[in-house]
Amino acid sequence: MNKNRAIIDIETGGFNIYNSGIVEIGIVFFDEKYNIIDKYETLIKPYKKHNSIDLMEYSKRAEYIHGHSIEKIQLLGKECNIVCNEIISKIKYNNPIQLIGHNLIKFDLPRIINFFERFTNESTDFLFINNLDTINLSKELLNSDSYSLEYLCNGLNLAHENKHSAMGDCCATLELLKYLER
């Protein structure tokens, strides 16, 4: 029986769900022993606001955090519809039984759903597979001054390389999840 799960993370051009674009998305697929079995990571080309000629916001503050300039994502990013199709293919291939993220429920998932509803005709039902937010799990199991991924990883002495990159945060979330489920 398949017990594979997936961790997803995004980096954005700001904090407003309707005005700030997704800059980068990462997904780590792993088995019941927390072994990574597949990965997906890409930058996303700048795109326009819904029903507008204006680009989504890509703030300098956000760029400072994740390090991706609008010039970089324009040059190296993929078109939105291609990203959606690639992610759907990866999800179907790996068939995870759970989608996990750090701040998944309040931050990542609403933006990912909005993104998919704009750029694909596919149902977003695949995004609702027994969702688990490691912030909520951390609050249940730990007593901490902060529940940010960076703070928790530092305090628990867990690996967190490439902070504020989608893949770096996915891998750190996997380390945190291993710790919390031990």
Secondary structure, 3 states (H helix, E strand, C coil): CCCCEEEEEEEECCCCCCCECEEEEEEEEECCCCCEEEEEEEEECCCECCCCCCECECCHHHHHHHCCCHHHHHHHCECHHHHHHHHHHHHHHHCCCCEEECCHHHHHHHHHHHHHHHHCCCCCHHHCCCCEEHHHHHHHHCCCCCCCHHHHHHHHCCCCCCCCCHHHHHHHHHHHHHHHCC
